[in-house]
């Protein structure tokens, strides 16, 4: 999972199968799911899509790109939540007028209006240090911002009545205001040439955690190795630098596939910058800084180019590229006489991969 804006994916837990392998036709088994999966993908594609207007985006960098009489606005596709409660921008350049706004808006916020101007939105404006809370008239809130300043915005939860509090930070100093509990989406506004910020939608805030915060089982015990990968429940997130070919994140399960648990799958919830996501099988001592499929004793389907890598750094065309919302799967078709005890000659097995439950076979070996 290489890339500075790390991809995220959800891993489905393995499920036990009690049928005889000869009686299973995986292709038809998956056909019944395709309509439901397609509907889910369509909904998520809209729900989690970042929106922006009159801005140029390059990774985490946002730059004003319009006429000076036009507002530029970015709205994240994901609202803040108990698991992701804070985001931050660093002012790279204040441009001509420094009209940079940082705040929270509803999902339907109009992109030709600064955050804070419309109802149910709130934002701190860097050019005058004012807070705009659903109005074009701001209230004095803090000092103006300059190049190099960090502006943050987050939410904290009151466990007693469900109310939330929106807080803003400037270079680490915090100011809070009450807000309604509806979904609030991170937003950045700009309004003059040369304005540029670096956006961090996964910033951490040092504030103490409240007792009512959601506790999520990390499921780390399911993994034998985690290298530059963060686990939150069934969510895997790349945490490496993403600067070079060796900056690979690897998550390897504790238990191998077997005739009972012979298939697993993941959903790409965030493709990152280049969708360097690989799904496959690897030997137990596989190098932690290599993508599955690159080295001997591994086979993997790579999402960024749709190629199959089988113990080599050169892949073969295999399937389509994958994107946010796609569901990738990997499994093994074990022969009926296969024994987990490993007695006698090791049998050949067939590795299979799926994309949104459409199958493709790859002739592979069993790796232990």
C-alpha positions as CSV (number, residue, x, y, z in Angstrom):
1,X,0.0,0.0,0.0
2,X,2.3,2.7,-1.2
3,X,1.3,6.4,-1.5
4,X,1.4,9.4,0.8
5,X,-2.3,9.6,1.1
6,X,-2.8,6.1,2.4
7,X,-5.5,3.7,1.0
8,X,-8.0,2.2,3.3
9,X,-9.8,-1.0,3.0
10,X,-12.2,-3.2,4.9
11,X,-11.4,-6.9,5.3
12,X,-14.2,-9.4,5.5
13,X,-13.8,-12.1,8.2
14,X,-13.4,-15.6,6.8
15,X,-16.5,-17.8,7.0
16,X,-16.7,-21.5,7.5
17,X,-18.0,-23.6,4.7
18,X,-19.6,-27.0,5.3
19,X,-20.3,-28.0,1.7
20,X,-18.3,-30.6,-0.2
21,X,-15.9,-28.8,-2.5
22,X,-17.2,-30.7,-5.5
23,X,-20.7,-29.3,-4.8
24,X,-19.7,-25.7,-4.8
25,X,-19.9,-23.6,-7.9
26,X,-18.4,-20.3,-6.8
27,X,-19.3,-18.5,-9.9
28,X,-23.1,-19.0,-9.4
29,X,-22.7,-18.5,-5.7
30,X,-21.4,-15.0,-6.4
31,X,-23.9,-14.1,-9.1
32,X,-26.7,-13.7,-6.5
33,X,-24.6,-11.0,-4.7
34,X,-23.7,-8.9,-7.7
35,X,-26.9,-6.8,-7.9
36,X,-26.7,-6.0,-4.2
37,X,-23.0,-5.2,-4.4
38,X,-23.6,-2.9,-7.4
39,X,-26.2,-1.0,-5.5
40,X,-24.0,-0.6,-2.5
41,X,-21.1,0.6,-4.7
42,X,-23.3,3.2,-6.4
43,X,-24.4,4.6,-3.0
44,X,-20.9,4.7,-1.6
45,X,-19.5,6.3,-4.7
46,X,-21.7,9.3,-4.2
47,X,-21.5,9.3,-0.4
48,X,-17.8,9.2,-0.1
49,X,-16.7,11.4,-3.1
50,X,-14.8,14.6,-2.3
51,X,-16.1,17.7,-4.1
52,X,-14.4,20.9,-5.0
53,X,-14.8,23.9,-7.3
54,X,-12.4,26.6,-8.4
55,X,-9.5,24.7,-6.8
56,X,-6.6,22.6,-8.0
57,X,-5.9,19.5,-5.9
58,X,-2.6,17.6,-5.9
59,X,-2.7,14.9,-3.2
60,X,-3.0,16.8,0.1
61,X,-2.4,20.2,-1.5
62,X,-5.2,22.6,-2.3
63,X,-4.6,25.7,-4.4
64,X,-7.1,28.4,-5.5
65,X,-7.8,28.2,-9.2
66,X,-10.4,30.7,-10.3
67,X,-11.2,34.3,-10.9
68,X,-10.9,36.5,-7.8
69,X,-14.7,37.1,-7.7
70,X,-15.4,33.4,-7.5
71,X,-15.3,31.4,-4.3
72,X,-13.3,28.2,-4.3
73,X,-14.5,25.4,-2.0
74,X,-13.5,21.9,-1.1
75,X,-15.8,19.5,0.8
76,X,-14.6,16.1,2.1
77,X,-16.7,13.1,1.2
78,X,-16.6,11.8,4.7
79,X,-18.1,13.6,7.8
80,X,-16.2,13.8,11.1
81,X,-17.2,11.1,13.5
82,X,-16.1,9.5,16.8
83,X,-13.3,7.7,15.1
84,X,-12.2,10.6,12.9
85,X,-12.9,13.8,14.9
86,X,-10.3,16.3,13.7
87,X,-8.7,17.7,10.6
88,X,-6.1,20.4,10.0
89,X,-4.7,22.6,7.2
90,X,-1.3,24.3,7.0
91,X,-1.3,27.6,5.2
92,X,1.4,27.4,2.5
93,X,0.6,30.7,0.9
94,X,-2.0,33.4,1.8
95,X,-2.1,34.7,-1.7
96,X,-3.4,38.2,-2.5
97,X,-6.0,38.5,0.3
98,X,-5.6,35.4,2.5
99,X,-9.3,34.6,2.3
100,X,-8.9,31.0,3.5
101,X,-11.8,29.4,5.5
102,X,-11.6,26.2,7.5
103,X,-14.7,24.6,9.0
104,X,-17.6,22.1,8.8
105,X,-20.5,22.0,6.4
106,X,-23.5,19.7,5.6
107,X,-23.0,17.3,2.7
108,X,-25.2,19.4,0.4
109,X,-23.2,22.6,0.9
110,X,-23.0,24.8,-2.3
111,X,-19.5,25.0,-3.6
112,X,-19.9,28.7,-4.6
113,X,-20.2,29.8,-1.0
114,X,-17.5,30.0,1.7
115,X,-17.9,27.6,4.6
116,X,-19.7,29.4,7.4
117,X,-21.8,31.6,5.1
118,X,-24.8,29.1,4.7
119,X,-27.1,27.7,7.4
120,X,-25.8,24.6,9.3
121,X,-22.2,25.5,8.4
122,X,-19.5,27.0,10.6
123,X,-15.9,28.1,9.8
124,X,-13.0,30.2,10.9
125,X,-11.8,32.7,8.3
126,X,-8.1,33.4,8.2
127,X,-8.3,36.8,6.6
128,X,-10.1,38.6,9.4
129,X,-9.9,36.1,12.3
130,X,-13.7,35.9,12.5
131,X,-16.0,32.9,13.1
132,X,-18.9,32.6,10.6
133,X,-21.7,30.4,11.9
134,X,-24.4,30.1,9.2
135,X,-24.2,33.8,8.3
136,X,-22.2,36.2,6.1
137,X,-21.6,38.4,9.1
138,X,-18.8,37.0,11.3
139,X,-18.0,37.4,15.0
140,X,-14.5,38.2,16.2
141,X,-13.0,34.9,17.2
142,X,-9.2,35.0,16.9
143,X,-6.2,36.5,15.2
144,X,-5.6,36.6,11.5
145,X,-3.5,33.8,10.0
146,X,-0.3,34.0,8.1
147,X,1.9,31.7,6.0
148,X,3.0,28.7,8.1
149,X,0.1,28.8,10.5
150,X,-1.8,25.6,11.2
151,X,-5.6,25.8,11.5
152,X,-7.5,22.8,12.9
153,X,-11.1,22.0,13.3
154,X,-12.7,19.1,15.2
155,X,-15.7,17.9,17.2
156,X,-16.0,16.5,20.8
157,X,-19.0,14.6,22.0
158,X,-21.1,15.1,25.2
159,X,-22.1,11.6,26.2
160,X,-25.0,12.9,28.3
161,X,-27.3,14.5,25.8
162,X,-25.8,13.6,22.4
163,X,-24.7,17.2,21.8
164,X,-21.4,17.9,20.1
165,X,-19.0,20.8,20.4
166,X,-17.1,22.2,17.4
167,X,-13.6,23.4,18.3
168,X,-11.0,25.3,16.2
169,X,-7.3,25.4,16.8
170,X,-4.6,27.8,15.6
171,X,-1.1,26.6,16.1
172,X,-2.3,24.4,19.0
173,X,-4.6,26.8,20.8
174,X,-8.2,25.7,21.1
175,X,-11.5,27.6,21.1
176,X,-14.9,25.8,21.3
177,X,-18.5,26.5,20.4
178,X,-21.6,24.3,20.7
179,X,-23.2,22.8,17.5
180,X,-26.0,20.6,16.4
181,X,-25.4,16.8,16.1
182,X,-26.0,16.4,12.4
183,X,-23.3,15.1,10.1
184,X,-20.6,17.8,9.5
185,X,-18.2,17.5,6.6
186,X,-14.7,19.0,6.6
187,X,-14.5,22.0,4.3
188,X,-11.9,24.5,3.0
189,X,-12.7,27.7,1.2
190,X,-10.5,30.1,-0.8
191,X,-11.2,33.4,-2.6
192,X,-8.1,35.0,-4.0
193,X,-5.2,34.1,-6.3
194,X,-2.2,32.3,-4.8
195,X,-3.9,30.8,-1.8
196,X,-2.6,27.4,-1.0
197,X,-2.9,25.0,1.9
198,X,-1.9,21.4,2.8
199,X,-4.9,19.4,4.0
200,X,-4.6,16.6,6.6
201,X,-8.0,14.9,7.0
202,X,-6.5,12.3,9.4
203,X,-4.7,14.7,11.9
204,X,-4.5,13.7,15.5
205,X,-5.5,16.1,18.3
206,X,-3.9,15.9,21.8
207,X,-7.2,16.5,23.7
208,X,-8.0,14.0,26.3
209,X,-10.5,11.3,25.3
210,X,-13.8,11.4,27.0
211,X,-15.3,8.4,28.8
212,X,-18.1,8.1,26.3
213,X,-15.9,7.6,23.3
214,X,-16.6,4.6,21.1
215,X,-14.2,1.7,21.9
216,X,-13.4,-0.4,18.8
217,X,-11.9,-3.9,18.9
218,X,-8.6,-3.6,17.0
219,X,-8.6,-7.3,15.9
220,X,-4.8,-7.2,16.0
221,X,-4.8,-10.7,17.3
222,X,-5.9,-11.9,13.8
223,X,-2.7,-10.7,12.3
224,X,0.7,-12.4,12.6
225,X,2.5,-9.3,11.2
226,X,1.6,-5.7,10.7
227,X,4.2,-3.4,9.0
228,X,3.2,0.2,8.4
229,X,-0.4,-0.8,8.6
230,X,-2.9,0.4,11.3
231,X,-5.8,-1.8,12.3
232,X,-9.1,-0.4,13.6
233,X,-11.7,-3.2,13.8
234,X,-11.9,-4.6,10.3
235,X,-10.3,-1.4,8.7
236,X,-6.7,-1.5,7.5
237,X,-5.0,1.8,6.8
238,X,-1.5,2.4,5.3
239,X,0.6,4.5,7.7
240,X,4.0,4.5,5.9
241,X,5.8,7.3,4.1
242,X,5.0,6.2,0.6
243,X,8.1,7.9,-0.8
244,X,9.9,4.9,-2.5
245,X,9.5,1.4,-3.7
246,X,10.5,0.0,-0.3
247,X,7.8,2.0,1.6
248,X,5.4,-0.9,1.5
249,X,2.8,-1.7,4.2
250,X,2.1,-5.4,4.8
251,X,-0.7,-7.1,6.8
252,X,-0.4,-10.9,7.0
253,X,-3.0,-13.0,8.7
254,X,-2.1,-15.3,11.5
255,X,-3.8,-18.4,10.0
256,X,-3.4,-19.8,6.5
257,X,-6.3,-20.7,4.2
258,X,-7.5,-24.2,4.4
259,X,-10.4,-26.3,3.0
260,X,-12.8,-24.9,5.6
261,X,-11.7,-21.3,5.4
262,X,-10.7,-21.1,1.8
263,X,-11.7,-17.5,0.8
264,X,-11.4,-13.9,2.0
265,X,-12.2,-10.5,0.5
266,X,-11.7,-6.8,1.1
267,X,-13.5,-3.6,0.1
268,X,-11.5,-0.6,-1.0
269,X,-13.0,2.3,1.0
270,X,-10.3,4.8,0.0
271,X,-7.9,4.2,-2.9
272,X,-5.4,6.7,-1.7
273,X,-3.3,8.5,-4.4
274,X,-2.5,5.6,-6.7
275,X,-4.4,2.6,-5.3
276,X,-1.2,0.6,-4.6
277,X,-3.2,-2.2,-3.0
278,X,-2.3,-5.9,-3.5
279,X,-4.4,-8.9,-2.4
280,X,-3.1,-12.4,-2.4
281,X,-1.2,-15.3,-0.6
282,X,2.3,-15.4,0.7
283,X,4.6,-17.7,2.7
284,X,4.8,-17.1,6.4
285,X,8.3,-15.5,6.3
286,X,7.5,-13.2,3.4
287,X,9.6,-10.0,3.4
288,X,7.6,-7.2,5.1
289,X,8.8,-4.5,2.7
290,X,7.7,-6.3,-0.5
291,X,4.3,-6.3,-2.1
292,X,2.6,-9.7,-2.2
293,X,3.4,-11.3,-5.6
294,X,6.8,-9.6,-6.0
295,X,8.9,-12.4,-4.4
296,X,9.1,-16.1,-4.6
297,X,6.4,-17.9,-2.5
298,X,3.7,-15.4,-3.2
299,X,0.9,-14.6,-5.7
300,X,-1.2,-11.5,-5.7
301,X,-3.7,-9.4,-7.8
302,X,-2.6,-5.7,-7.8
303,X,-5.4,-3.2,-7.9
304,X,-3.5,-0.3,-9.5
305,X,-2.8,-2.0,-12.8
306,X,-5.0,-5.1,-12.8
307,X,-2.0,-7.4,-13.2
308,X,-1.2,-10.8,-11.5
309,X,2.2,-11.0,-9.9
310,X,3.5,-14.5,-9.2
311,X,6.8,-14.5,-7.5
312,X,8.1,-11.8,-9.8
313,X,8.4,-8.0,-10.0
314,X,6.9,-8.2,-13.5
315,X,3.2,-8.8,-13.6
316,X,1.0,-10.3,-16.3
317,X,-2.3,-8.8,-17.5
318,X,-5.0,-10.4,-15.5
319,X,-8.1,-8.3,-14.8
320,X,-9.4,-4.7,-14.6
321,X,-7.9,-2.0,-12.4
322,X,-9.7,-1.5,-9.1
323,X,-11.2,1.7,-7.6
324,X,-12.9,2.9,-4.4
325,X,-15.9,0.8,-3.7
326,X,-14.6,-2.3,-5.4
327,X,-14.5,-5.6,-3.6
328,X,-11.5,-7.9,-4.2
329,X,-11.4,-11.5,-3.2
330,X,-8.8,-14.3,-3.0
331,X,-9.3,-18.0,-2.3
332,X,-8.0,-21.5,-3.0
333,X,-9.8,-24.4,-4.7
334,X,-8.5,-27.3,-2.8
335,X,-8.5,-30.8,-4.3
336,X,-10.9,-33.2,-2.5
337,X,-8.1,-35.4,-1.3
338,X,-6.1,-32.5,0.2
339,X,-4.8,-33.1,3.7
340,X,-3.9,-30.3,6.1
341,X,-1.4,-32.7,7.7
342,X,0.8,-32.4,4.7
343,X,1.6,-36.1,4.4
344,X,3.1,-37.3,1.2
345,X,3.6,-35.2,-1.9
346,X,2.2,-31.7,-1.7
347,X,-0.8,-31.4,-4.2
348,X,-1.3,-28.6,-6.6
349,X,-4.2,-26.3,-5.9
350,X,-5.9,-23.5,-7.9
351,X,-5.7,-19.9,-6.6
352,X,-8.7,-17.8,-7.5
353,X,-9.3,-14.1,-7.4
354,X,-12.5,-12.1,-7.7
355,X,-13.4,-8.5,-8.4
356,X,-16.9,-7.5,-7.2
357,X,-17.6,-11.3,-7.2
358,X,-16.6,-11.9,-10.8
359,X,-14.1,-14.8,-10.8
360,X,-10.7,-15.3,-12.4
361,X,-8.5,-18.3,-11.9
362,X,-4.8,-18.4,-11.5
363,X,-2.8,-21.6,-11.4
364,X,-0.9,-21.3,-8.1
365,X,0.7,-23.4,-5.4
366,X,-0.2,-23.7,-1.7
367,X,2.0,-21.5,0.5
368,X,2.5,-22.4,4.2
